[in-house]
Amino acid sequence: MDRQKSAARPQADSDEDEVPLAVSLYDNGGIDASPVSDDVALTHEESHKFQPVPATIITGCLGAGKTTLVHYILKAEHGMKIAVVMNEFGEEQGLEKEMLFQQQEADLFSLGEWVELANGCLCCSVKDDFLRALEALMEQRRNFDHILIETTAGLADPGPVAASLWTDVELHSSICLDAIITVVDALNLQKQLLDRLPTEGINEAERQIAYADVILLNKVDMVETPEDLSATEARIKVINSEAVLLHTQHSRVDIKAVLDRGMYRDSLWSERWSDPDSNEASNVREIDHSHTERAGITTLTLRTDLRLDLERFKRWMEDLLWDDGDGGAPRSEILRMKGIVHVTKSDEPHLVQAVRELYDITEAPHRSPAGAGLSQSRVVLIGRIKDPSALHAGFEHCHDEGGRV
Ligand SMILES: Nc1nc2c(ncn2[C@@H]2O[C@H](COP(=O)(O)OP(=O)(O)OP(=O)(O)O)[C@@H](O)[C@H]2O)c(=O)[nH]1
């Protein structure tokens, strides 16, 4: 497995450098400030010992319906215990928790733990603290089967946290990234997409859509006409044509669509991705790139009938993901990449994943249907595509001179 440029996990330097963590423990939906006995923790820990707990990142713009989704999941009958992690700013701290219990205390049968990070923007200063907080949470006890990480509006960019969690699998962590769910406000998205930060270039809403594995187009009840809704959906698909896109009201969604997706577990995602009947596959749409130089983030699909030389392909990816350019021609900025490719010297298809600068190329798991019957290699790039023809040319340069698949 190639995992390049993986960021080292931050460790607490000293006792003074304590994790700024407020962990409250709840059991069976009731409020109980006292920790549950170690016996219970140990028993649970034993049973989960070798299974990393999946973590779902829930992101989206202000008021899109993220908390509504968390509440919905906590009330749904899925038989799982859920730990909720969120970051809050200043006076908002404690408010979400308060509101949750005010509204639905009796129904919260699936809430295992609640962690609130103080004063936080997960994507910058609190990122390290966040990872350490998760680690501390995992060390304390294992009263949960799944972790929901709700980012407040402070986390404009879910990429760094997603990459950290993904990297962590390599460090044999007890947590693994399951999927990134982006909740979109169907009424306001078009306006939010115009909010371009002058310094950064990439819009916050766009970035959140780019990283999404599943997009909930929420608040559809508030959109006036079907045409408006179609226009918003079309806009989302230009940014990320790969994500599963679902219409929701009050974030009500089939739980299977948001939990245990395994989007970063090779065997699971590749199976779904290569199944022509699956939502994932049917969702794929080719984008017209004739206007990409004025677009923000978009999706580009590269295909080939020829086998790729693995080393050349790796070098191409590294160049694409790591090289910031030399100030010359504008370069594409790739946030997310997925693919199934056929390479020389192997009969098995290879799976490709990248989140920001991290990438991973693995042989498809044995007996996985990935690539079965697929004669083409397919690589999907999501990001600021400045130079589609250069990307096509670079990909073609990875061809092995040898024959077809
Ligand atoms: N009409 C309508 N209202 C919704 C829907 N989903 C959520 N809301 C309401 O929209 C408001 C904001 O929802 P939240 O779930 O708090 O949104 P959020 O993304 O967590 O908001 P922040 O944490 O402030 O960024 C609440 O009053 C919800 O009840 C929907 O589908 N339709």
The ligand as an ORCA input file, in Angstrom:
! r2SCAN-3c Opt
* xyz 0 1
  N     -38.230     23.860      6.400
  C     -37.173     23.115      6.728
  N     -36.435     23.448      7.814
  C     -35.388     22.671      8.122
  C     -35.039     21.539      7.362
  N     -33.952     20.982      7.911
  C     -33.617     21.718      8.977
  N     -34.488     22.750      9.118
  C     -34.466     23.803     10.133
  O     -33.368     24.662      9.824
  C     -32.801     25.176     11.039
  C     -31.308     24.929     11.056
  O     -31.102     23.525     11.134
  P     -29.833     22.912     11.890
  O     -29.958     21.453     11.841
  O     -29.660     23.557     13.222
  O     -28.684     23.408     10.938
  P     -27.103     23.306     11.180
  O     -26.501     23.019      9.865
  O     -26.801     22.363     12.277
  O     -26.811     24.780     11.644
  P     -25.427     25.388     12.294
  O     -24.934     24.391     13.297
  O     -25.864     26.665     12.881
  O     -24.521     25.581     11.143
  C     -33.563     24.504     12.171
  O     -34.561     25.390     12.600
  C     -34.179     23.286     11.527
  O     -35.371     22.873     12.160
  C     -35.855     21.216      6.216
  O     -35.610     20.251      5.464
  N     -36.888     22.038      5.948
*
